[in-house]
Amino acid sequence: MPQHTALHKPPRIEQAQARLDSALARLEAAATRIADSSADAYDERAADSAQLREEVTVLKRRNEVLDTVNGQVSDRLDMVIEKLKTAIEA
């Protein structure tokens, strides 16, 4: 009888090989998921980076316009102050 039971059980090496194959399959699946996730994250970061660069460009242009307007307002205020001084002195 013991020989009959031994014939139905896979040898230990075959069991170990099956466990190793299963573990490798799980590792490969996990590596694929991580690689796909990393690629998606890179694409999102690249899109975010491009969007941020565009926003910086827009804000720089806006800042230049505001600097120009600020200079014009400052010049006009200086002229008004000079006119007021002249009017007071006269």
Residue pairs with C-beta under 8 A, 6 or more apart in sequence:
10 18
